[in-house]
Amino acid sequence: MAVIFLHSCSMTPEISRVKFAVVMALSMAALMGAGLGAAAQTGSQPATPARGGRVAHPYSSARPPPLVIPEQFAPPQEAYASFSEAGGAAPAPTPPSACQMRLAKIAVFQALGTLVGPGDCGAPDAVQLQTVVLPDQTKVTVTPPATLRCTMAEQVTEWVRDDVAPSLAHSGPPLRVLDNFDSYECRGRNRVRAAALSEHGRADALDVRGFRLADGREFRLVDINIAKDWREKTRASACARFSTVLGPGSDGYHEEHIHLDLAERHNGYKLCQWEIREPPPVQAESTAPSPDETDAAEISADEVPLPRPRPMAANLTNSRAAKKSESK
């Protein structure tokens, strides 16, 4: 008979009792099977005829009946789920990438690992960018947090730190919020059915509506009432850092926000289509006098227009008619 040892030192009392009951039941079944096999070998049970006239030993090929564990000894499913697998070990945490190590010095983010989506959607080394840390250690919150590849998150962070924040320093209160319109989303370009996969589906694009200062003032990138020179400066810095910049005047889909991405193209070709628009010109008020004022004004005799002269044909016609009347 096999002897079974229970290692209960690392188990909870409840699990230990459950396992002990299961093992005892299995041991009893093994003993019963061994006794029945011995009885069959000694011939204590008579042989019974089988079909076809053959005589078969009742225990020569029959298997013991299935073991039924009483309900009071059967462990619940939660207990089975809590049993650790043999040889199983917790997976080792993935070390941060070189990009994440650089990004940790200038931003607050959460590592997401590899994103897997339908079709070609997904991205390696993705992060959720939550906060940009400026050089003076003040923080700019990304609202809502943006899901991006680490390389894209790093480029956005450097753009805000080195270009956008200094350009708004003259406004007074510090920069506090980046208004995120869209980041990772598995879809075609411009959400058109059957279109090519957007860079948003690769977590390589960010749509920005604008920025907000600590006093609540907003600087929308497409607002024609915001200073034109600031918008031009922001466009120049964005086009220098990103592969694609789309805004008003590009394709009709980016009139309310600016699209930024790091799409790879042949020979490093870049696309910068963002029209800096101005407010419509204000029409000057007319200085011409109103009709009432014209009628009320005094007009000299020299300014009265003379009637148009009669045509020569009309004079001839009148003279002939006069002669006929005289002859009658």
BELPEFEN-V723309 format. One record per residue. N is the residue number from 0. RES is the residue in one small letter. PHI is phi in whole degrees, 0 to 359 (999 if undefined). NEAR is the number of other C-alpha atoms within 8 Angstrom. D_LAST is the distance of its C-alpha to the last C-alpha in Angstrom with 2 decimals. Layout:
BEGIN
n=N res=RES phi=PHI near=NEAR d_last=D_LAST
n=N res=RES phi=PHI near=NEAR d_last=D_LAST
END
This chain:
BEGIN
n=0 res=m phi=999 near=3 d_last=163.73
n=1 res=a phi=283 near=3 d_last=161.09
n=2 res=v phi=254 near=4 d_last=161.08
n=3 res=i phi=249 near=5 d_last=157.68
n=4 res=f phi=256 near=4 d_last=157.37
n=5 res=l phi=250 near=5 d_last=154.66
n=6 res=h phi=262 near=6 d_last=153.47
n=7 res=s phi=259 near=7 d_last=152.29
n=8 res=c phi=290 near=4 d_last=152.60
n=9 res=s phi=257 near=5 d_last=148.92
n=10 res=m phi=248 near=8 d_last=147.54
n=11 res=t phi=285 near=7 d_last=146.56
n=12 res=p phi=302 near=6 d_last=148.94
n=13 res=e phi=294 near=6 d_last=146.47
n=14 res=i phi=294 near=9 d_last=145.80
n=15 res=s phi=299 near=10 d_last=149.53
n=16 res=r phi=296 near=8 d_last=150.38
n=17 res=v phi=295 near=11 d_last=147.73
n=18 res=k phi=296 near=9 d_last=148.94
n=19 res=f phi=297 near=9 d_last=152.56
n=20 res=a phi=295 near=9 d_last=151.84
n=21 res=v phi=296 near=11 d_last=150.03
n=22 res=v phi=295 near=9 d_last=152.83
n=23 res=m phi=297 near=8 d_last=155.53
n=24 res=a phi=295 near=9 d_last=153.76
n=25 res=l phi=295 near=9 d_last=153.45
n=26 res=s phi=295 near=8 d_last=157.13
n=27 res=m phi=297 near=8 d_last=158.20
n=28 res=a phi=295 near=9 d_last=156.19
n=29 res=a phi=295 near=8 d_last=157.81
n=30 res=l phi=295 near=9 d_last=161.27
n=31 res=m phi=295 near=8 d_last=160.54
n=32 res=g phi=295 near=9 d_last=159.29
n=33 res=a phi=294 near=8 d_last=162.39
n=34 res=g phi=293 near=8 d_last=164.69
n=35 res=l phi=294 near=8 d_last=162.99
n=36 res=g phi=295 near=9 d_last=163.26
n=37 res=a phi=294 near=8 d_last=166.98
n=38 res=a phi=296 near=10 d_last=167.57
n=39 res=a phi=294 near=13 d_last=165.86
n=40 res=q phi=290 near=7 d_last=168.13
n=41 res=t phi=277 near=6 d_last=171.32
n=42 res=g phi=75 near=7 d_last=170.33
n=43 res=s phi=289 near=7 d_last=170.58
n=44 res=q phi=256 near=6 d_last=167.67
n=45 res=p phi=288 near=6 d_last=168.08
n=46 res=a phi=285 near=8 d_last=165.88
n=47 res=t phi=244 near=8 d_last=163.25
n=48 res=p phi=290 near=8 d_last=162.14
n=49 res=a phi=262 near=8 d_last=158.67
n=50 res=r phi=295 near=5 d_last=156.31
n=51 res=g phi=83 near=4 d_last=157.42
n=52 res=g phi=87 near=6 d_last=161.12
n=53 res=r phi=278 near=7 d_last=161.48
n=54 res=v phi=252 near=8 d_last=163.25
n=55 res=a phi=240 near=9 d_last=161.45
n=56 res=h phi=289 near=10 d_last=162.70
n=57 res=p phi=297 near=9 d_last=160.54
n=58 res=y phi=247 near=8 d_last=160.14
n=59 res=s phi=289 near=7 d_last=160.06
n=60 res=s phi=232 near=6 d_last=156.25
n=61 res=a phi=284 near=6 d_last=154.90
n=62 res=r phi=263 near=5 d_last=153.27
n=63 res=p phi=295 near=5 d_last=153.99
n=64 res=p phi=297 near=4 d_last=151.43
n=65 res=p phi=297 near=4 d_last=148.67
n=66 res=l phi=280 near=6 d_last=149.61
n=67 res=v phi=252 near=4 d_last=147.86
n=68 res=i phi=273 near=8 d_last=147.91
n=69 res=p phi=302 near=6 d_last=148.02
n=70 res=e phi=300 near=5 d_last=144.93
n=71 res=q phi=289 near=4 d_last=146.87
n=72 res=f phi=256 near=9 d_last=147.90
n=73 res=a phi=282 near=9 d_last=144.58
n=74 res=p phi=288 near=8 d_last=142.75
n=75 res=p phi=292 near=6 d_last=139.09
n=76 res=q phi=298 near=6 d_last=136.34
n=77 res=e phi=298 near=6 d_last=135.86
n=78 res=a phi=292 near=9 d_last=139.49
n=79 res=y phi=298 near=8 d_last=139.02
n=80 res=a phi=293 near=7 d_last=135.94
n=81 res=s phi=276 near=6 d_last=137.95
n=82 res=f phi=290 near=6 d_last=140.67
n=83 res=s phi=283 near=6 d_last=140.37
n=84 res=e phi=288 near=5 d_last=140.29
n=85 res=a phi=293 near=4 d_last=143.31
n=86 res=g phi=76 near=4 d_last=142.87
n=87 res=g phi=283 near=6 d_last=139.36
n=88 res=a phi=222 near=4 d_last=138.35
n=89 res=a phi=295 near=4 d_last=135.27
n=90 res=p phi=296 near=4 d_last=132.90
n=91 res=a phi=290 near=4 d_last=133.10
n=92 res=p phi=297 near=4 d_last=130.06
n=93 res=t phi=287 near=4 d_last=127.70
n=94 res=p phi=293 near=4 d_last=128.01
n=95 res=p phi=294 near=7 d_last=124.82
n=96 res=s phi=285 near=7 d_last=122.93
n=97 res=a phi=297 near=6 d_last=122.52
n=98 res=c phi=296 near=10 d_last=118.91
n=99 res=q phi=296 near=10 d_last=120.00
n=100 res=m phi=294 near=9 d_last=122.60
n=101 res=r phi=289 near=8 d_last=119.97
n=102 res=l phi=293 near=12 d_last=117.51
n=103 res=a phi=296 near=9 d_last=120.17
n=104 res=k phi=277 near=6 d_last=120.21
n=105 res=i phi=230 near=10 d_last=116.52
n=106 res=a phi=204 near=12 d_last=115.50
n=107 res=v phi=248 near=11 d_last=116.70
n=108 res=f phi=209 near=10 d_last=116.43
n=109 res=q phi=238 near=8 d_last=118.09
n=110 res=a phi=288 near=9 d_last=119.27
n=111 res=l phi=248 near=9 d_last=118.02
n=112 res=g phi=74 near=8 d_last=119.63
n=113 res=t phi=265 near=9 d_last=117.87
n=114 res=l phi=269 near=10 d_last=114.78
n=115 res=v phi=237 near=7 d_last=114.56
n=116 res=g phi=231 near=8 d_last=111.34
n=117 res=p phi=292 near=7 d_last=109.80
n=118 res=g phi=63 near=4 d_last=108.86
n=119 res=d phi=268 near=8 d_last=108.85
n=120 res=c phi=291 near=11 d_last=108.51
n=121 res=g phi=129 near=13 d_last=111.28
n=122 res=a phi=196 near=11 d_last=112.78
n=123 res=p phi=275 near=8 d_last=116.20
n=124 res=d phi=51 near=12 d_last=117.49
n=125 res=a phi=269 near=15 d_last=114.91
n=126 res=v phi=222 near=14 d_last=114.97
n=127 res=q phi=252 near=12 d_last=113.18
n=128 res=l phi=282 near=15 d_last=111.92
n=129 res=q phi=251 near=14 d_last=112.15
n=130 res=t phi=214 near=12 d_last=112.24
n=131 res=v phi=257 near=15 d_last=111.61
n=132 res=v phi=262 near=13 d_last=114.09
n=133 res=l phi=284 near=11 d_last=112.62
n=134 res=p phi=302 near=6 d_last=114.76
n=135 res=d phi=272 near=5 d_last=115.39
n=136 res=q phi=73 near=6 d_last=116.63
n=137 res=t phi=286 near=7 d_last=113.69
n=138 res=k phi=242 near=9 d_last=112.41
n=139 res=v phi=245 near=12 d_last=109.03
n=140 res=t phi=277 near=11 d_last=108.89
n=141 res=v phi=269 near=14 d_last=107.16
n=142 res=t phi=240 near=10 d_last=105.38
n=143 res=p phi=287 near=7 d_last=106.05
n=144 res=p phi=304 near=11 d_last=108.88
n=145 res=a phi=258 near=14 d_last=107.78
n=146 res=t phi=267 near=11 d_last=109.64
n=147 res=l phi=217 near=16 d_last=109.70
n=148 res=r phi=298 near=14 d_last=111.86
n=149 res=c phi=299 near=12 d_last=114.18
n=150 res=t phi=295 near=7 d_last=112.57
n=151 res=m phi=290 near=12 d_last=109.10
n=152 res=a phi=299 near=12 d_last=110.49
n=153 res=e phi=294 near=10 d_last=112.14
n=154 res=q phi=292 near=10 d_last=108.93
n=155 res=v phi=297 near=8 d_last=106.94
n=156 res=t phi=298 near=11 d_last=109.70
n=157 res=e phi=293 near=9 d_last=109.74
n=158 res=w phi=297 near=12 d_last=105.94
n=159 res=v phi=291 near=10 d_last=106.02
n=160 res=r phi=292 near=13 d_last=109.02
n=161 res=d phi=265 near=8 d_last=108.06
n=162 res=d phi=240 near=11 d_last=104.25
n=163 res=v phi=290 near=10 d_last=102.60
n=164 res=a phi=301 near=12 d_last=104.99
n=165 res=p phi=297 near=9 d_last=104.99
n=166 res=s phi=290 near=9 d_last=101.18
n=167 res=l phi=260 near=10 d_last=101.08
n=168 res=a phi=296 near=10 d_last=103.88
n=169 res=h phi=287 near=6 d_last=101.48
n=170 res=s phi=283 near=6 d_last=99.97
n=171 res=g phi=110 near=6 d_last=103.04
n=172 res=p phi=297 near=8 d_last=104.71
n=173 res=p phi=287 near=10 d_last=106.41
n=174 res=l phi=287 near=12 d_last=105.13
n=175 res=r phi=232 near=11 d_last=106.43
n=176 res=v phi=222 near=11 d_last=104.60
n=177 res=l phi=254 near=12 d_last=103.22
n=178 res=d phi=274 near=12 d_last=100.74
n=179 res=n phi=273 near=15 d_last=101.68
n=180 res=f phi=270 near=9 d_last=98.92
n=181 res=d phi=191 near=9 d_last=100.83
n=182 res=s phi=227 near=14 d_last=103.90
n=183 res=y phi=289 near=14 d_last=105.96
n=184 res=e phi=202 near=9 d_last=104.12
n=185 res=c phi=282 near=13 d_last=104.54
n=186 res=r phi=198 near=9 d_last=100.95
n=187 res=g phi=279 near=13 d_last=98.53
n=188 res=r phi=296 near=10 d_last=96.23
n=189 res=n phi=57 near=6 d_last=93.59
n=190 res=r phi=59 near=7 d_last=95.03
n=191 res=v phi=270 near=7 d_last=93.21
n=192 res=r phi=298 near=5 d_last=94.93
n=193 res=a phi=68 near=5 d_last=96.73
n=194 res=a phi=282 near=8 d_last=96.03
n=195 res=a phi=298 near=6 d_last=98.73
n=196 res=l phi=300 near=11 d_last=101.38
n=197 res=s phi=286 near=11 d_last=100.37
n=198 res=e phi=295 near=11 d_last=102.69
n=199 res=h phi=298 near=13 d_last=102.97
n=200 res=g phi=290 near=15 d_last=104.97
n=201 res=r phi=254 near=15 d_last=107.43
n=202 res=a phi=57 near=15 d_last=107.78
n=203 res=d phi=240 near=15 d_last=106.38
n=204 res=a phi=215 near=15 d_last=103.14
n=205 res=l phi=218 near=15 d_last=102.11
n=206 res=d phi=258 near=12 d_last=98.74
n=207 res=v phi=244 near=13 d_last=98.41
n=208 res=r phi=268 near=13 d_last=95.82
n=209 res=g phi=169 near=12 d_last=97.00
n=210 res=f phi=225 near=12 d_last=99.66
n=211 res=r phi=229 near=13 d_last=100.55
n=212 res=l phi=272 near=12 d_last=102.28
n=213 res=a phi=294 near=9 d_last=104.97
n=214 res=d phi=271 near=5 d_last=102.52
n=215 res=g phi=95 near=6 d_last=100.40
n=216 res=r phi=291 near=7 d_last=97.58
n=217 res=e phi=250 near=8 d_last=96.30
n=218 res=f phi=241 near=9 d_last=95.19
n=219 res=r phi=283 near=9 d_last=93.26
n=220 res=l phi=290 near=10 d_last=92.91
n=221 res=v phi=250 near=12 d_last=89.33
n=222 res=d phi=280 near=7 d_last=88.11
n=223 res=i phi=290 near=10 d_last=85.25
n=224 res=n phi=273 near=7 d_last=86.09
n=225 res=i phi=281 near=10 d_last=89.57
n=226 res=a phi=309 near=7 d_last=89.91
n=227 res=k phi=295 near=11 d_last=88.60
n=228 res=d phi=296 near=6 d_last=91.39
n=229 res=w phi=292 near=9 d_last=94.05
n=230 res=r phi=294 near=11 d_last=92.46
n=231 res=e phi=295 near=9 d_last=92.21
n=232 res=k phi=294 near=8 d_last=95.85
n=233 res=t phi=293 near=11 d_last=96.94
n=234 res=r phi=297 near=9 d_last=95.04
n=235 res=a phi=298 near=8 d_last=96.71
n=236 res=s phi=292 near=10 d_last=100.18
n=237 res=a phi=292 near=11 d_last=99.62
n=238 res=c phi=294 near=12 d_last=98.34
n=239 res=a phi=283 near=6 d_last=101.38
n=240 res=r phi=263 near=8 d_last=103.87
n=241 res=f phi=251 near=12 d_last=102.47
n=242 res=s phi=282 near=15 d_last=101.47
n=243 res=t phi=227 near=13 d_last=98.34
n=244 res=v phi=226 near=15 d_last=96.04
n=245 res=l phi=236 near=13 d_last=92.97
n=246 res=g phi=214 near=15 d_last=90.54
n=247 res=p phi=304 near=16 d_last=86.82
n=248 res=g phi=88 near=10 d_last=84.73
n=249 res=s phi=276 near=11 d_last=87.50
n=250 res=d phi=213 near=6 d_last=86.84
n=251 res=g phi=86 near=7 d_last=85.32
n=252 res=y phi=258 near=6 d_last=88.72
n=253 res=h phi=231 near=13 d_last=89.92
n=254 res=e phi=276 near=10 d_last=87.23
n=255 res=e phi=247 near=8 d_last=89.60
n=256 res=h phi=202 near=14 d_last=92.88
n=257 res=i phi=244 near=16 d_last=94.52
n=258 res=h phi=265 near=13 d_last=96.59
n=259 res=l phi=233 near=14 d_last=99.70
n=260 res=d phi=206 near=13 d_last=102.15
n=261 res=l phi=241 near=10 d_last=104.70
n=262 res=a phi=300 near=8 d_last=103.67
n=263 res=e phi=271 near=7 d_last=105.43
n=264 res=r phi=233 near=7 d_last=103.16
n=265 res=h phi=298 near=5 d_last=103.74
n=266 res=n phi=60 near=4 d_last=104.58
n=267 res=g phi=68 near=7 d_last=104.25
n=268 res=y phi=297 near=8 d_last=100.45
n=269 res=k phi=245 near=8 d_last=98.88
n=270 res=l phi=233 near=9 d_last=95.64
n=271 res=c phi=232 near=9 d_last=93.98
n=272 res=q phi=230 near=10 d_last=90.58
n=273 res=w phi=214 near=12 d_last=89.80
n=274 res=e phi=273 near=8 d_last=86.46
n=275 res=i phi=275 near=10 d_last=86.70
n=276 res=r phi=267 near=6 d_last=83.51
n=277 res=e phi=241 near=7 d_last=81.99
n=278 res=p phi=296 near=6 d_last=80.13
n=279 res=p phi=298 near=4 d_last=76.32
n=280 res=p phi=295 near=4 d_last=74.80
n=281 res=v phi=276 near=4 d_last=73.69
n=282 res=q phi=285 near=4 d_last=69.99
n=283 res=a phi=288 near=4 d_last=69.36
n=284 res=e phi=290 near=4 d_last=67.45
n=285 res=s phi=288 near=4 d_last=63.84
n=286 res=t phi=259 near=4 d_last=63.21
n=287 res=a phi=291 near=4 d_last=59.38
n=288 res=p phi=291 near=6 d_last=58.17
n=289 res=s phi=288 near=6 d_last=57.04
n=290 res=p phi=302 near=6 d_last=53.37
n=291 res=d phi=296 near=6 d_last=54.24
n=292 res=e phi=293 near=8 d_last=55.83
n=293 res=t phi=292 near=8 d_last=52.80
n=294 res=d phi=295 near=7 d_last=50.44
n=295 res=a phi=284 near=6 d_last=52.87
n=296 res=a phi=287 near=6 d_last=53.25
n=297 res=e phi=283 near=5 d_last=51.38
n=298 res=i phi=245 near=6 d_last=48.74
n=299 res=s phi=284 near=6 d_last=47.96
n=300 res=a phi=296 near=5 d_last=44.49
n=301 res=d phi=292 near=5 d_last=45.27
n=302 res=e phi=271 near=6 d_last=45.94
n=303 res=v phi=284 near=7 d_last=42.55
n=304 res=p phi=288 near=5 d_last=40.59
n=305 res=l phi=277 near=4 d_last=37.15
n=306 res=p phi=291 near=4 d_last=34.13
n=307 res=r phi=289 near=4 d_last=33.37
n=308 res=p phi=294 near=4 d_last=30.69
n=309 res=r phi=288 near=6 d_last=27.37
n=310 res=p phi=289 near=6 d_last=27.24
n=311 res=m phi=297 near=6 d_last=25.37
n=312 res=a phi=296 near=6 d_last=23.45
n=313 res=a phi=294 near=8 d_last=21.96
n=314 res=n phi=293 near=9 d_last=20.76
n=315 res=l phi=295 near=8 d_last=19.07
n=316 res=t phi=296 near=8 d_last=17.31
n=317 res=n phi=293 near=8 d_last=16.01
n=318 res=s phi=290 near=8 d_last=14.81
n=319 res=r phi=294 near=8 d_last=12.81
n=320 res=a phi=297 near=8 d_last=11.17
n=321 res=a phi=292 near=8 d_last=10.34
n=322 res=k phi=296 near=8 d_last=8.88
n=323 res=k phi=298 near=8 d_last=6.48
n=324 res=s phi=296 near=7 d_last=5.44
n=325 res=e phi=286 near=6 d_last=5.44
n=326 res=s phi=291 near=5 d_last=3.74
n=327 res=k phi=285 near=4 d_last=0.00
END
